[in-house]
Amino acid sequence: MSDLERIGISLDKGLLGLFDELIRGRGYPNRSEAIRDLIRRELSQEELSQPDARAIAGIFLIYDHHNSNVHQKLIELQHNHLLEVITTIHVHLDHHNCLEIIILKGKVADISQLSDKITSMKGIKLSRNCLMTPGENLV
Ligand code: NI
């Protein structure tokens, strides 16, 4: 942070009290760090609202490996979208259930399309797509 600028903000005491309580609970060392995080999060969200923006994502899936041919279908989908898949992690959770995390890179629209295809596949029990900006534009 070589190019630091100080700013002053006027806030209602009640609102500031709630904010201080929130950031204390989350373990922030000071207000500046918490506000920097809020700004980064908003800028990142704004960037992710653009379909052509570059993004990274982790798609978390839980499925029963006895059920249909989910694993094979997942492999085929990934081979058909080779440029976007960085890696996959497979964890055998118990006798039935597998957790698979597919880590992707690409345009927001392309990732969302692939994510939709995967999560709507027959045999997927639960899924969640965690989309983030790579952070290269954020200090
Ligand atoms: Ni497994």
Backbone and ligand atoms as CSV (ligand in chain L), in Angstrom:
chain,resi,resn,atom,element,x,y,z
A,1,MET,N,N,0.828,-1.201,0.000
A,1,MET,CA,C,0.000,0.000,0.000
A,1,MET,C,C,0.860,1.247,0.000
A,2,SER,N,N,1.575,1.460,-1.079
A,2,SER,CA,C,2.496,2.588,-1.143
A,2,SER,C,C,1.770,3.892,-1.424
A,3,ASP,N,N,0.646,3.819,-2.102
A,3,ASP,CA,C,-0.081,5.024,-2.506
A,3,ASP,C,C,-1.332,5.193,-1.649
A,4,LEU,N,N,-1.110,5.461,-0.384
A,4,LEU,CA,C,-2.197,5.522,0.587
A,4,LEU,C,C,-2.847,6.893,0.626
A,5,GLU,N,N,-4.169,6.926,0.691
A,5,GLU,CA,C,-4.892,8.189,0.826
A,5,GLU,C,C,-5.856,8.077,2.002
A,6,ARG,N,N,-5.878,9.077,2.860
A,6,ARG,CA,C,-6.783,9.058,4.018
A,6,ARG,C,C,-8.086,9.756,3.660
A,7,ILE,N,N,-9.210,9.156,4.094
A,7,ILE,CA,C,-10.515,9.764,3.849
A,7,ILE,C,C,-11.296,9.829,5.170
A,8,GLY,N,N,-12.229,10.752,5.248
A,8,GLY,CA,C,-13.098,10.830,6.410
A,8,GLY,C,C,-14.519,10.459,6.000
A,9,ILE,N,N,-15.219,9.747,6.862
A,9,ILE,CA,C,-16.593,9.341,6.542
A,9,ILE,C,C,-17.501,9.750,7.693
A,10,SER,N,N,-18.637,10.375,7.389
A,10,SER,CA,C,-19.613,10.708,8.419
A,10,SER,C,C,-20.664,9.615,8.480
A,11,LEU,N,N,-20.868,9.070,9.700
A,11,LEU,CA,C,-21.834,7.980,9.853
A,11,LEU,C,C,-22.700,8.208,11.085
A,12,ASP,N,N,-23.915,7.757,11.027
A,12,ASP,CA,C,-24.796,7.735,12.186
A,12,ASP,C,C,-24.158,6.866,13.282
A,13,LYS,N,N,-24.217,7.314,14.544
A,13,LYS,CA,C,-23.563,6.573,15.641
A,13,LYS,C,C,-24.092,5.144,15.762
A,14,GLY,N,N,-25.420,5.002,15.579
A,14,GLY,CA,C,-26.017,3.668,15.686
A,14,GLY,C,C,-25.483,2.733,14.616
A,15,LEU,N,N,-25.389,3.246,13.408
A,15,LEU,CA,C,-24.880,2.440,12.291
A,15,LEU,C,C,-23.417,2.070,12.517
A,16,LEU,N,N,-22.634,3.043,12.995
A,16,LEU,CA,C,-21.220,2.782,13.264
A,16,LEU,C,C,-21.070,1.738,14.374
A,17,GLY,N,N,-21.937,1.816,15.388
A,17,GLY,CA,C,-21.896,0.840,16.484
A,17,GLY,C,C,-22.148,-0.566,15.975
A,18,LEU,N,N,-23.132,-0.701,15.103
A,18,LEU,CA,C,-23.438,-2.021,14.528
A,18,LEU,C,C,-22.277,-2.532,13.679
A,19,PHE,N,N,-21.672,-1.604,12.935
A,19,PHE,CA,C,-20.536,-1.977,12.086
A,19,PHE,C,C,-19.358,-2.446,12.947
A,20,ASP,N,N,-19.074,-1.695,14.016
A,20,ASP,CA,C,-17.966,-2.071,14.906
A,20,ASP,C,C,-18.206,-3.443,15.534
A,21,GLU,N,N,-19.454,-3.690,15.913
A,21,GLU,CA,C,-19.800,-4.985,16.505
A,21,GLU,C,C,-19.567,-6.115,15.488
A,22,LEU,N,N,-20.014,-5.867,14.259
A,22,LEU,CA,C,-19.850,-6.853,13.182
A,22,LEU,C,C,-18.383,-7.166,12.932
A,23,ILE,N,N,-17.565,-6.124,12.782
A,23,ILE,CA,C,-16.157,-6.372,12.410
A,23,ILE,C,C,-15.369,-6.947,13.595
A,24,ARG,N,N,-15.774,-6.621,14.835
A,24,ARG,CA,C,-15.133,-7.220,16.008
A,24,ARG,C,C,-15.407,-8.728,15.999
A,25,GLY,N,N,-16.665,-9.080,15.714
A,25,GLY,CA,C,-17.049,-10.498,15.672
A,25,GLY,C,C,-16.315,-11.264,14.588
A,26,ARG,N,N,-15.987,-10.590,13.518
A,26,ARG,CA,C,-15.287,-11.253,12.408
A,26,ARG,C,C,-13.774,-11.213,12.551
A,27,GLY,N,N,-13.308,-10.507,13.572
A,27,GLY,CA,C,-11.875,-10.514,13.861
A,27,GLY,C,C,-11.048,-9.492,13.113
A,28,TYR,N,N,-11.666,-8.477,12.540
A,28,TYR,CA,C,-10.878,-7.444,11.853
A,28,TYR,C,C,-10.068,-6.658,12.873
A,29,PRO,N,N,-8.809,-6.352,12.554
A,29,PRO,CA,C,-7.985,-5.595,13.498
A,29,PRO,C,C,-8.409,-4.124,13.614
A,30,ASN,N,N,-9.026,-3.584,12.575
A,30,ASN,CA,C,-9.454,-2.177,12.609
A,30,ASN,C,C,-10.501,-1.913,11.513
A,31,ARG,N,N,-11.099,-0.721,11.587
A,31,ARG,CA,C,-12.140,-0.363,10.608
A,31,ARG,C,C,-11.585,-0.284,9.186
A,32,SER,N,N,-10.373,0.232,9.050
A,32,SER,CA,C,-9.796,0.399,7.703
A,32,SER,C,C,-9.742,-0.930,6.959
A,33,GLU,N,N,-9.282,-1.965,7.648
A,33,GLU,CA,C,-9.165,-3.272,6.992
A,33,GLU,C,C,-10.546,-3.792,6.595
A,34,ALA,N,N,-11.539,-3.590,7.473
A,34,ALA,CA,C,-12.902,-4.049,7.182
A,34,ALA,C,C,-13.490,-3.282,5.997
A,35,ILE,N,N,-13.263,-1.984,5.957
A,35,ILE,CA,C,-13.807,-1.173,4.860
A,35,ILE,C,C,-13.119,-1.529,3.545
A,36,ARG,N,N,-11.795,-1.769,3.594
A,36,ARG,CA,C,-11.087,-2.201,2.374
A,36,ARG,C,C,-11.707,-3.492,1.835
A,37,ASP,N,N,-12.013,-4.438,2.732
A,37,ASP,CA,C,-12.618,-5.705,2.308
A,37,ASP,C,C,-13.994,-5.492,1.688
A,38,LEU,N,N,-14.790,-4.610,2.302
A,38,LEU,CA,C,-16.124,-4.321,1.753
A,38,LEU,C,C,-16.022,-3.735,0.351
A,39,ILE,N,N,-15.081,-2.806,0.176
A,39,ILE,CA,C,-14.907,-2.174,-1.140
A,39,ILE,C,C,-14.468,-3.215,-2.168
A,40,ARG,N,N,-13.502,-4.062,-1.790
A,40,ARG,CA,C,-13.042,-5.113,-2.721
A,40,ARG,C,C,-14.197,-6.035,-3.112
A,41,ARG,N,N,-15.008,-6.406,-2.121
A,41,ARG,CA,C,-16.128,-7.316,-2.383
A,41,ARG,C,C,-17.127,-6.694,-3.348
A,42,GLU,N,N,-17.446,-5.421,-3.149
A,42,GLU,CA,C,-18.399,-4.744,-4.037
A,42,GLU,C,C,-17.843,-4.603,-5.448
A,43,LEU,N,N,-16.557,-4.228,-5.548
A,43,LEU,CA,C,-15.937,-4.093,-6.875
A,43,LEU,C,C,-15.911,-5.442,-7.586
A,44,SER,N,N,-15.617,-6.499,-6.826
A,44,SER,CA,C,-15.575,-7.845,-7.384
A,44,SER,C,C,-16.967,-8.275,-7.872
A,45,GLN,N,N,-17.983,-8.011,-7.051
A,45,GLN,CA,C,-19.355,-8.368,-7.438
A,45,GLN,C,C,-19.775,-7.634,-8.701
A,46,GLU,N,N,-19.389,-6.353,-8.780
A,46,GLU,CA,C,-19.726,-5.560,-9.956
A,46,GLU,C,C,-19.067,-6.158,-11.204
A,47,GLU,N,N,-17.804,-6.560,-11.052
A,47,GLU,CA,C,-17.078,-7.168,-12.172
A,47,GLU,C,C,-17.754,-8.467,-12.607
A,48,LEU,N,N,-18.193,-9.269,-11.625
A,48,LEU,CA,C,-18.809,-10.560,-11.942
A,48,LEU,C,C,-20.186,-10.419,-12.594
A,49,SER,N,N,-20.760,-9.218,-12.542
A,49,SER,CA,C,-22.058,-9.016,-13.191
A,49,SER,C,C,-21.895,-8.861,-14.708
A,50,GLN,N,N,-20.638,-8.757,-15.168
A,50,GLN,CA,C,-20.371,-8.635,-16.601
A,50,GLN,C,C,-20.106,-10.023,-17.192
A,51,PRO,N,N,-20.907,-10.478,-18.165
A,51,PRO,CA,C,-20.735,-11.829,-18.714
A,51,PRO,C,C,-19.349,-12.096,-19.313
A,52,ASP,N,N,-18.669,-11.053,-19.810
A,52,ASP,CA,C,-17.362,-11.250,-20.441
A,52,ASP,C,C,-16.191,-11.143,-19.476
A,53,ALA,N,N,-16.474,-10.836,-18.209
A,53,ALA,CA,C,-15.390,-10.690,-17.226
A,53,ALA,C,C,-14.708,-12.026,-16.982
A,54,ARG,N,N,-13.377,-11.982,-16.728
A,54,ARG,CA,C,-12.628,-13.195,-16.399
A,54,ARG,C,C,-12.902,-13.562,-14.948
A,55,ALA,N,N,-13.052,-14.851,-14.690
A,55,ALA,CA,C,-13.365,-15.287,-13.330
A,55,ALA,C,C,-12.774,-16.667,-13.061
A,56,ILE,N,N,-12.717,-17.009,-11.780
A,56,ILE,CA,C,-12.383,-18.364,-11.375
A,56,ILE,C,C,-13.557,-18.882,-10.553
A,57,ALA,N,N,-13.727,-20.197,-10.556
A,57,ALA,CA,C,-14.875,-20.758,-9.837
A,57,ALA,C,C,-14.544,-22.131,-9.284
A,58,GLY,N,N,-15.196,-22.447,-8.192
A,58,GLY,CA,C,-15.153,-23.803,-7.652
A,58,GLY,C,C,-16.577,-24.324,-7.611
A,59,ILE,N,N,-16.834,-25.397,-8.342
A,59,ILE,CA,C,-18.164,-26.006,-8.311
A,59,ILE,C,C,-18.082,-27.211,-7.380
A,60,PHE,N,N,-18.847,-27.173,-6.310
A,60,PHE,CA,C,-18.857,-28.237,-5.308
A,60,PHE,C,C,-20.067,-29.134,-5.570
A,61,LEU,N,N,-19.824,-30.426,-5.680
A,61,LEU,CA,C,-20.910,-31.369,-5.984
A,61,LEU,C,C,-20.899,-32.540,-5.016
A,62,ILE,N,N,-22.060,-32.984,-4.642
A,62,ILE,CA,C,-22.166,-34.232,-3.893
A,62,ILE,C,C,-23.084,-35.166,-4.668
A,63,TYR,N,N,-22.599,-36.397,-4.876
A,63,TYR,CA,C,-23.420,-37.374,-5.571
A,63,TYR,C,C,-23.115,-38.773,-5.047
A,64,ASP,N,N,-24.074,-39.656,-5.272
A,64,ASP,CA,C,-23.912,-41.057,-4.880
A,64,ASP,C,C,-23.241,-41.796,-6.035
A,65,HIS,N,N,-22.065,-42.354,-5.796
A,65,HIS,CA,C,-21.337,-42.966,-6.921
A,65,HIS,C,C,-21.976,-44.277,-7.375
A,66,HIS,N,N,-22.952,-44.810,-6.603
A,66,HIS,CA,C,-23.689,-45.987,-7.066
A,66,HIS,C,C,-24.778,-45.593,-8.058
A,67,ASN,N,N,-25.141,-44.312,-8.031
A,67,ASN,CA,C,-26.275,-43.816,-8.796
A,67,ASN,C,C,-25.874,-43.436,-10.224
A,68,SER,N,N,-26.467,-44.095,-11.177
A,68,SER,CA,C,-26.267,-43.842,-12.619
A,68,SER,C,C,-24.785,-43.724,-12.973
A,69,ASN,N,N,-24.467,-42.932,-13.969
A,69,ASN,CA,C,-23.077,-42.804,-14.412
A,69,ASN,C,C,-22.601,-41.355,-14.296
A,70,VAL,N,N,-22.880,-40.758,-13.141
A,70,VAL,CA,C,-22.533,-39.352,-12.921
A,70,VAL,C,C,-21.046,-39.083,-13.157
A,71,HIS,N,N,-20.203,-39.950,-12.578
A,71,HIS,CA,C,-18.763,-39.708,-12.684
A,71,HIS,C,C,-18.322,-39.648,-14.150
A,72,GLN,N,N,-18.805,-40.594,-14.958
A,72,GLN,CA,C,-18.439,-40.617,-16.374
A,72,GLN,C,C,-18.949,-39.374,-17.097
A,73,LYS,N,N,-20.169,-38.956,-16.772
A,73,LYS,CA,C,-20.736,-37.761,-17.414
A,73,LYS,C,C,-19.935,-36.511,-17.036
A,74,LEU,N,N,-19.490,-36.453,-15.792
A,74,LEU,CA,C,-18.683,-35.304,-15.344
A,74,LEU,C,C,-17.366,-35.238,-16.115
A,75,ILE,N,N,-16.751,-36.388,-16.307
A,75,ILE,CA,C,-15.476,-36.429,-17.046
A,75,ILE,C,C,-15.690,-35.968,-18.487
A,76,GLU,N,N,-16.767,-36.452,-19.109
A,76,GLU,CA,C,-17.040,-36.056,-20.497
A,76,GLU,C,C,-17.268,-34.553,-20.610
A,77,LEU,N,N,-18.047,-33.996,-19.685
A,77,LEU,CA,C,-18.299,-32.549,-19.700
A,77,LEU,C,C,-17.001,-31.764,-19.575
A,78,GLN,N,N,-16.116,-32.232,-18.691
A,78,GLN,CA,C,-14.860,-31.515,-18.489
A,78,GLN,C,C,-13.959,-31.599,-19.717
A,79,HIS,N,N,-13.950,-32.749,-20.385
A,79,HIS,CA,C,-13.138,-32.874,-21.593
A,79,HIS,C,C,-13.686,-31.990,-22.710
A,80,ASN,N,N,-14.991,-31.803,-22.718
A,80,ASN,CA,C,-15.594,-30.945,-23.738
A,80,ASN,C,C,-15.379,-29.461,-23.447
A,81,HIS,N,N,-14.957,-29.127,-22.229
A,81,HIS,CA,C,-14.691,-27.740,-21.853
A,81,HIS,C,C,-13.274,-27.635,-21.296
A,82,LEU,N,N,-12.339,-28.263,-21.983
A,82,LEU,CA,C,-10.979,-28.427,-21.478
A,82,LEU,C,C,-10.307,-27.113,-21.093
A,83,LEU,N,N,-10.555,-26.061,-21.850
A,83,LEU,CA,C,-9.862,-24.799,-21.595
A,83,LEU,C,C,-10.256,-24.182,-20.262
A,84,GLU,N,N,-11.413,-24.524,-19.763
A,84,GLU,CA,C,-11.896,-23.861,-18.559
A,84,GLU,C,C,-11.638,-24.635,-17.269
A,85,VAL,N,N,-11.327,-25.926,-17.400
A,85,VAL,CA,C,-11.147,-26.718,-16.183
A,85,VAL,C,C,-9.685,-26.691,-15.748
A,86,ILE,N,N,-9.404,-26.213,-14.549
A,86,ILE,CA,C,-8.036,-26.177,-14.032
A,86,ILE,C,C,-7.710,-27.510,-13.366
A,87,THR,N,N,-8.567,-27.944,-12.469
A,87,THR,CA,C,-8.346,-29.227,-11.802
A,87,THR,C,C,-9.646,-29.708,-11.152
A,88,THR,N,N,-9.649,-30.956,-10.758
A,88,THR,CA,C,-10.773,-31.472,-9.980
A,88,THR,C,C,-10.225,-32.212,-8.766
A,89,ILE,N,N,-10.999,-32.167,-7.705
A,89,ILE,CA,C,-10.642,-32.870,-6.472
A,89,ILE,C,C,-11.796,-33.811,-6.155
A,90,HIS,N,N,-11.469,-35.054,-5.879
A,90,HIS,CA,C,-12.512,-36.037,-5.575
A,90,HIS,C,C,-12.264,-36.597,-4.179
A,91,VAL,N,N,-13.304,-36.572,-3.355
A,91,VAL,CA,C,-13.196,-37.097,-1.987
A,91,VAL,C,C,-14.300,-38.130,-1.770
A,92,HIS,N,N,-13.948,-39.333,-1.333
A,92,HIS,CA,C,-14.949,-40.352,-1.003
A,92,HIS,C,C,-15.446,-40.058,0.410
A,93,LEU,N,N,-16.637,-39.494,0.549
A,93,LEU,CA,C,-17.128,-39.040,1.855
A,93,LEU,C,C,-17.544,-40.204,2.748
A,94,ASP,N,N,-18.276,-41.150,2.186
A,94,ASP,CA,C,-18.695,-42.348,2.921
A,94,ASP,C,C,-18.965,-43.454,1.899
A,95,HIS,N,N,-19.653,-44.510,2.324
A,95,HIS,CA,C,-19.867,-45.649,1.431
A,95,HIS,C,C,-20.577,-45.235,0.133
A,96,HIS,N,N,-21.511,-44.264,0.226
A,96,HIS,CA,C,-22.303,-43.860,-0.931
A,96,HIS,C,C,-21.831,-42.558,-1.590
A,97,ASN,N,N,-21.510,-41.576,-0.751
A,97,ASN,CA,C,-21.388,-40.205,-1.252
A,97,ASN,C,C,-19.965,-39.772,-1.598
A,98,CYS,N,N,-19.892,-39.046,-2.711
A,98,CYS,CA,C,-18.635,-38.468,-3.162
A,98,CYS,C,C,-18.778,-36.961,-3.211
A,99,LEU,N,N,-17.696,-36.270,-2.842
A,99,LEU,CA,C,-17.617,-34.820,-3.030
A,99,LEU,C,C,-16.648,-34.581,-4.176
A,100,GLU,N,N,-17.082,-33.788,-5.144
A,100,GLU,CA,C,-16.190,-33.427,-6.230
A,100,GLU,C,C,-16.148,-31.906,-6.314
A,101,ILE,N,N,-14.936,-31.367,-6.391
A,101,ILE,CA,C,-14.770,-29.918,-6.543
A,101,ILE,C,C,-14.086,-29.692,-7.885
A,102,ILE,N,N,-14.762,-28.977,-8.764
A,102,ILE,CA,C,-14.220,-28.683,-10.088
A,102,ILE,C,C,-13.805,-27.216,-10.089
A,103,ILE,N,N,-12.539,-26.968,-10.337
A,103,ILE,CA,C,-12.035,-25.591,-10.323
A,103,ILE,C,C,-11.853,-25.123,-11.765
A,104,LEU,N,N,-12.506,-24.015,-12.079
A,104,LEU,CA,C,-12.576,-23.529,-13.454
A,104,LEU,C,C,-12.026,-22.130,-13.582
A,105,LYS,N,N,-11.653,-21.774,-14.809
A,105,LYS,CA,C,-11.209,-20.422,-15.117
A,105,LYS,C,C,-11.789,-20.043,-16.467
A,106,GLY,N,N,-12.254,-18.821,-16.606
A,106,GLY,CA,C,-12.777,-18.398,-17.907
A,106,GLY,C,C,-13.710,-17.220,-17.767
A,107,LYS,N,N,-14.502,-16.982,-18.826
A,107,LYS,CA,C,-15.465,-15.885,-18.781
A,107,LYS,C,C,-16.649,-16.273,-17.892
A,108,VAL,N,N,-17.218,-15.278,-17.221
A,108,VAL,CA,C,-18.343,-15.505,-16.307
A,108,VAL,C,C,-19.465,-16.284,-17.000
A,109,ALA,N,N,-19.818,-15.869,-18.207
A,109,ALA,CA,C,-20.942,-16.502,-18.912
A,109,ALA,C,C,-20.643,-17.970,-19.224
A,110,ASP,N,N,-19.393,-18.268,-19.644
A,110,ASP,CA,C,-19.029,-19.644,-19.990
A,110,ASP,C,C,-19.006,-20.537,-18.745
A,111,ILE,N,N,-18.463,-19.992,-17.654
A,111,ILE,CA,C,-18.424,-20.763,-16.402
A,111,ILE,C,C,-19.851,-21.052,-15.931
A,112,SER,N,N,-20.711,-20.042,-15.989
A,112,SER,CA,C,-22.092,-20.220,-15.530
A,112,SER,C,C,-22.809,-21.271,-16.358
A,113,GLN,N,N,-22.555,-21.250,-17.665
A,113,GLN,CA,C,-23.199,-22.230,-18.548
A,113,GLN,C,C,-22.751,-23.657,-18.206
A,114,LEU,N,N,-21.441,-23.837,-18.016
A,114,LEU,CA,C,-20.931,-25.158,-17.668
A,114,LEU,C,C,-21.440,-25.579,-16.292
A,115,SER,N,N,-21.441,-24.621,-15.360
A,115,SER,CA,C,-21.927,-24.912,-14.010
A,115,SER,C,C,-23.385,-25.362,-14.039
A,116,ASP,N,N,-24.197,-24.684,-14.837
A,116,ASP,CA,C,-25.608,-25.061,-14.953
A,116,ASP,C,C,-25.756,-26.475,-15.510
A,117,LYS,N,N,-24.931,-26.794,-16.528
A,117,LYS,CA,C,-24.993,-28.132,-17.134
A,117,LYS,C,C,-24.652,-29.197,-16.106
A,118,ILE,N,N,-23.620,-28.931,-15.306
A,118,ILE,CA,C,-23.174,-29.918,-14.319
A,118,ILE,C,C,-24.198,-30.068,-13.200
A,119,THR,N,N,-24.637,-28.937,-12.660
A,119,THR,CA,C,-25.524,-29.023,-11.487
A,119,THR,C,C,-26.908,-29.563,-11.836
A,120,SER,N,N,-27.306,-29.462,-13.091
A,120,SER,CA,C,-28.629,-29.971,-13.466
A,120,SER,C,C,-28.590,-31.437,-13.909
A,121,MET,N,N,-27.389,-32.036,-13.872
A,121,MET,CA,C,-27.270,-33.436,-14.276
A,121,MET,C,C,-28.023,-34.352,-13.326
A,122,LYS,N,N,-28.627,-35.372,-13.904
A,122,LYS,CA,C,-29.343,-36.368,-13.092
A,122,LYS,C,C,-28.339,-37.084,-12.190
A,123,GLY,N,N,-28.683,-37.217,-10.930
A,123,GLY,CA,C,-27.809,-37.932,-10.001
A,123,GLY,C,C,-27.030,-37.016,-9.076
A,124,ILE,N,N,-26.979,-35.714,-9.380
A,124,ILE,CA,C,-26.293,-34.767,-8.490
A,124,ILE,C,C,-27.226,-34.444,-7.325
A,125,LYS,N,N,-26.764,-34.690,-6.077
A,125,LYS,CA,C,-27.611,-34.444,-4.903
A,125,LYS,C,C,-27.588,-32.975,-4.490
A,126,LEU,N,N,-26.386,-32.425,-4.390
A,126,LEU,CA,C,-26.226,-31.036,-3.962
A,126,LEU,C,C,-25.130,-30.404,-4.795
A,127,SER,N,N,-25.275,-29.096,-5.048
A,127,SER,CA,C,-24.199,-28.408,-5.757
A,127,SER,C,C,-24.156,-26.946,-5.348
A,128,ARG,N,N,-22.977,-26.393,-5.441
A,128,ARG,CA,C,-22.813,-24.964,-5.164
A,128,ARG,C,C,-21.680,-24.437,-6.036
A,129,ASN,N,N,-21.917,-23.288,-6.633
A,129,ASN,CA,C,-20.908,-22.662,-7.483
A,129,ASN,C,C,-20.370,-21.426,-6.774
A,130,CYS,N,N,-19.083,-21.435,-6.501
A,130,CYS,CA,C,-18.441,-20.286,-5.841
A,130,CYS,C,C,-17.608,-19.547,-6.886
A,131,LEU,N,N,-18.104,-18.366,-7.280
A,131,LEU,CA,C,-17.493,-17.594,-8.366
A,131,LEU,C,C,-16.743,-16.396,-7.788
A,132,MET,N,N,-15.518,-16.186,-8.269
A,132,MET,CA,C,-14.716,-15.057,-7.778
A,132,MET,C,C,-13.966,-14.403,-8.927
A,133,THR,N,N,-13.609,-13.135,-8.736
A,133,THR,CA,C,-12.698,-12.497,-9.689
A,133,THR,C,C,-11.278,-12.926,-9.311
A,134,PRO,N,N,-10.365,-12.981,-10.277
A,134,PRO,CA,C,-8.994,-13.372,-9.942
A,134,PRO,C,C,-8.311,-12.359,-9.020
A,135,GLY,N,N,-8.846,-11.161,-8.932
A,135,GLY,CA,C,-8.302,-10.170,-8.002
A,135,GLY,C,C,-7.178,-9.327,-8.556
A,136,GLU,N,N,-6.860,-9.494,-9.848
A,136,GLU,CA,C,-5.723,-8.757,-10.400
A,136,GLU,C,C,-5.962,-7.239,-10.450
A,137,ASN,N,N,-7.231,-6.821,-10.453
A,137,ASN,CA,C,-7.520,-5.379,-10.493
A,137,ASN,C,C,-7.702,-4.784,-9.093
A,138,LEU,N,N,-7.605,-5.644,-8.068
A,138,LEU,CA,C,-7.835,-5.174,-6.702
A,138,LEU,C,C,-6.512,-5.060,-5.946
A,139,VAL,N,N,-6.341,-3.992,-5.176
A,139,VAL,CA,C,-5.113,-3.807,-4.398
A,139,VAL,C,C,-5.219,-4.556,-3.090
L,1,NI,NI,NI,-15.826,-41.299,-4.495
